[in-house]
Amino acid sequence: MSENNNTPQPWKILKSDMVVDEKWYKLRRDEVELPNGHVMDDYYVSVRPNVVLVFPVTEDDHVLFVRQYKHAGRGIFIELPGGVIDDHEAKPLEAARRELLEETGYTSEHMEPLLEVIDNPTKDTNKIYYFLARNAHKIAEQDLDVSEHIEVLEVPLAEVEQLVLSGQVNVSGSIALCLLALRKLGV
């Protein structure tokens, strides 16, 4: 690929300040110099932890979804299980196993990484790690935080695509992982 004036270049960070530094939300204000020399002193970035998302398929070919209230979206959403990678977790796989177990009570010995993505590179720093969990089976009850009230849904594998295409699953990460996993599974 040849380089020309339209080839994107990284911005230079001149100054960076954390303007909100709370447990659940961090906001950074950057002063940046663009490749054309223009300086912006108010570029805000959400500093977010990396997360995992799991497409769990049970031994009898059902996919586990979680249904819960999400306050920022002001509604009840159907999503795949997942969550934040904790500081002590060295690998995303550890977090994927933990989140699946906490939210559903299920586990899997066959968890395959599918893709590492960035949800919103314009304003957010975090990555999302997608996993396919085969032969998921229940070993415990849910272990939820005080703010979580999660209903576990078992959807036949053959019905997942329609659940997504009909808009019943309308959270971008879950949509993307569903379609990737279905393709990987040849469904």
Secondary structure as UniProt FT lines:
FT   TURN            5..6
FT   STRAND          12..21
FT   STRAND          26..33
FT   TURN            35..36
FT   STRAND          39..46
FT   STRAND          51..58
FT   TURN            59..60
FT   STRAND          62..70
FT   TURN            71..74
FT   STRAND          75..79
FT   STRAND          82..84
FT   TURN            87..88
FT   HELIX           92..104
FT   STRAND          106..107
FT   STRAND          110..118
FT   TURN            121..123
FT   STRAND          127..138
FT   TURN            146..147
FT   STRAND          151..156
FT   HELIX           157..159
FT   HELIX           160..165
FT   TURN            166..167
FT   HELIX           172..185
//
